[in-house]
Amino acid sequence: MNFQDFLKYVPNIIPVELPAVNAHLKMAPKERIEGLKNLDIESLNARMAGVMMLFYPKQEKTHLVLIVRNAYDGVHSAQIAFPGGKFEKEDLNFETTALRETQEEVGITSDKIEVIKHFSPMYIPPSNFLVHPFLGIAKEELAFYPDIREVAAIIELPLSVFLNDEIIIEARLSTSYGANILVPAFNIQNHVVWGATAMILSELRDVLKATFSKEL
């Protein structure tokens, strides 16, 4: 989609009701479904995080940025994610966290990002994080400067590809829920995107499709 056309839809995204768990369940491993339906956030004492779902123009087309995390000794090693990270005590709120971490991880400063909407929080059991996603818009082409300590690669995903149902797959993976299990995922530039990132992407897709359908 042309970025200038995308910008015309942006004000209509704000009032769209978030599908929350209904969207998350579409991309949830079956082993997580009951836990998502019966989640009691208050009882978890979870750590907090903020991530940025950042859209921007590239060669006049709308793109979404994702990152490939570096390999490390942890549960999210080498996974696909949004720019973001844990809430720090100096952060004013979770939006501040998402903006700060986006600058630290991919080099995009907060003055270039307009935050549009806070999406549904996503709980990640293996790391006990409650992640707060934010939709952001940058109105100019971006040059990314990944932090080599945390980011192995940048993925620039065209919106047209993101909204194409052909990227939805099932993959057989070994996860914290079990070995060699089938999980719903996105095939994004030959990366298997599953788990929390896929579930957050699912809500984003549903909101965007609802917005676009009202205008067509």
SVG drawing of the C-alpha trace seen along z (x, -y; Angstrom):
<svg xmlns="http://www.w3.org/2000/svg" viewBox="-17 -15 44 49">
<polyline fill="none" stroke="black" stroke-width="0.4" points="0.0,0.0 1.2,-3.5 2.2,-5.2 0.2,-8.4 -2.9,-6.2 -2.1,-4.4 -1.9,-7.8 -5.4,-8.5 -6.6,-5.5 -4.6,-6.2 -7.2,-8.4 -9.7,-5.6 -7.5,-3.1 -7.8,-4.9 -11.5,-4.2 -11.4,-0.5 -12.2,1.8 -9.3,4.1 -10.1,7.8 -7.5,8.7 -7.6,12.4 -9.8,13.3 -7.0,12.2 -4.3,13.6 -5.9,17.1 -5.6,17.3 -1.8,17.5 -1.5,19.2 0.0,22.6 -2.8,24.9 -1.0,25.5 -1.4,21.8 -5.1,21.5 -6.6,22.3 -4.0,20.2 -4.9,17.2 -8.6,17.6 -8.2,17.8 -5.3,15.4 -5.3,13.5 -2.7,10.8 -3.0,9.4 -1.7,12.6 1.4,13.0 3.7,10.3 4.9,10.0 7.8,7.8 6.6,5.0 7.8,4.2 6.9,1.9 7.3,2.6 6.8,0.5 4.9,1.6 6.4,-1.0 5.1,-1.7 7.0,-4.0 7.5,-4.7 10.1,-2.9 10.2,-3.8 6.7,-5.2 5.3,-1.9 4.2,-1.2 6.5,1.0 6.6,2.5 9.9,3.0 10.8,6.2 14.1,7.3 16.0,10.6 17.3,10.9 20.9,12.1 21.5,15.6 22.0,15.7 21.5,18.0 17.8,17.2 14.2,18.1 14.0,15.5 17.3,16.2 17.4,15.5 13.6,14.9 11.8,12.3 10.5,9.4 9.4,5.8 11.9,3.1 11.3,2.9 12.3,4.0 11.7,3.9 10.3,1.0 12.9,-0.9 12.2,-3.0 13.1,-6.3 10.4,-5.6 7.3,-7.7 5.1,-4.9 5.1,-2.0 4.9,-4.2 8.1,-5.9 9.7,-2.4 8.7,-1.5 10.1,-4.8 13.4,-4.5 14.0,-0.9 13.3,-1.6 16.0,-4.3 18.4,-2.0 17.8,1.1 17.3,-0.3 18.4,-4.0 15.1,-5.7 14.6,-8.7 11.2,-9.5 10.9,-12.8 10.4,-10.8 7.6,-8.6 4.0,-9.5 2.4,-7.0 -1.2,-6.3 -2.6,-3.5 -1.9,-1.3 -2.8,2.3 -3.7,5.2 -1.0,6.3 0.5,9.8 1.7,12.0 4.8,14.2 4.9,17.1 8.5,18.3 10.0,14.9 7.1,13.7 6.8,10.4 3.6,8.5 4.3,6.7 2.5,3.5 2.5,2.9 2.2,-0.5 1.3,-1.4 3.7,-4.1 4.0,-6.0 7.1,-7.6 6.3,-9.9 9.7,-9.8 12.0,-7.1 14.1,-5.7 17.7,-4.6 18.1,-1.9 21.2,-1.6 20.8,1.7 22.5,2.2 24.9,5.1 24.7,6.3 21.0,7.1 19.9,7.1 21.2,9.5 19.2,8.2 16.4,5.8 13.3,7.0 11.5,4.5 8.1,6.0 5.8,4.5 2.2,3.9 0.9,5.7 2.8,8.9 1.8,8.6 -1.9,8.5 -1.6,11.5 -3.1,14.6 -0.5,16.7 2.1,15.9 0.2,17.8 1.6,21.3 1.9,24.1 5.4,24.9 6.8,27.8 9.0,26.5 10.4,27.3 9.2,24.8 8.8,24.3 5.4,26.0 6.8,29.2 9.1,30.7 8.3,31.1 4.8,29.5 2.8,27.8 2.3,24.1 0.6,21.4 3.1,18.9 3.9,16.3 6.4,17.0 8.1,13.6 11.0,13.4 11.8,17.0 11.7,16.4 9.2,18.4 7.5,15.9 5.5,17.5 4.5,17.1 4.0,13.7 5.2,11.7 2.8,13.7 -0.1,13.1 0.6,9.4 0.9,9.3 -2.5,11.1 -4.2,8.3 -2.5,5.7 -3.7,7.5 -7.3,7.7 -7.4,4.0 -5.9,2.9 -8.2,5.2 -11.3,3.9 -10.1,0.3 -9.5,0.8 -12.8,2.8 -14.9,-0.2 -13.3,-2.4 -13.7,-0.2"/>
</svg>
